[in-house]
Amino acid sequence: MNTDWMKVFIAAFFEVFWVIGLKHADGFWTWTGTIISILISFYVLIMAGRKLPVGTVYAVFVGLGTAGTVMSEILFFGEPFKLSKILLILILLVGVIGLKLVTKEHAQERNDS
């Protein structure tokens, strides 16, 4: 995996923190952490978008962030576990992986021509 896609995954990782922070922050330090996570997430996302197709980057970012947030809510905050929710997240992740794979092939085709 190249470094630009790694930036997308890092941005999605920090997205999970700031989305959870928006719901659960209640003091100075938790809001500070939320704001720092927002800044890191979008900065890294913008850096990745400079070299990769922005539409695909954003779709992968949102998909991974959504999956990570739902899983975090289930694991750490007592959200009820539902098999249907997990199956839908798996379908979402399959779509995200498919976008990444198609984009990689498309970028390779552009470099070959």
GIHU-V399619 format. One record per residue. RES is the residue in three letters. SS is DSSP state (a for helix, b for strand, c for the rest). PHI is phi as a letter, one per 40 degrees, with the letter a starting at -180 (none if undefined). Layout:
# GIHU-V399619
RES & SS & PHI
RES & SS & PHI
This chain:
# GIHU-V399619
MET & c & none
ASN & c & c
THR & a & c
ASP & a & c
TRP & a & c
MET & a & c
LYS & a & c
VAL & a & c
PHE & a & c
ILE & a & c
ALA & a & c
ALA & a & c
PHE & a & d
PHE & a & c
GLU & a & c
VAL & a & d
PHE & a & c
TRP & a & c
VAL & a & c
ILE & a & c
GLY & a & c
LEU & a & c
LYS & a & c
HIS & a & b
ALA & c & c
ASP & c & a
GLY & c & a
PHE & a & d
TRP & a & c
THR & a & c
TRP & a & c
THR & a & c
GLY & a & c
THR & a & c
ILE & a & c
ILE & a & c
SER & a & c
ILE & a & c
LEU & a & c
ILE & a & c
SER & a & d
PHE & a & c
TYR & a & c
VAL & a & c
LEU & a & c
ILE & a & c
MET & a & c
ALA & a & c
GLY & a & c
ARG & c & c
LYS & c & b
LEU & c & b
PRO & c & c
VAL & a & c
GLY & a & c
THR & a & c
VAL & a & d
TYR & a & c
ALA & a & c
VAL & a & c
PHE & a & d
VAL & a & c
GLY & a & c
LEU & a & c
GLY & a & c
THR & a & c
ALA & a & c
GLY & a & c
THR & a & c
VAL & a & c
MET & a & c
SER & a & c
GLU & a & c
ILE & a & c
LEU & a & c
PHE & a & b
PHE & c & b
GLY & c & g
GLU & c & c
PRO & c & c
PHE & c & c
LYS & c & b
LEU & a & d
SER & a & c
LYS & a & c
ILE & a & c
LEU & a & c
LEU & a & c
ILE & a & c
LEU & a & c
ILE & a & c
LEU & a & d
LEU & a & c
VAL & a & c
GLY & a & c
VAL & a & c
ILE & a & c
GLY & a & c
LEU & a & c
LYS & a & c
LEU & a & c
VAL & a & c
THR & a & c
LYS & a & c
GLU & a & c
HIS & a & c
ALA & a & c
GLN & a & c
GLU & a & c
ARG & a & c
ASN & a & c
ASP & a & c
SER & c & c
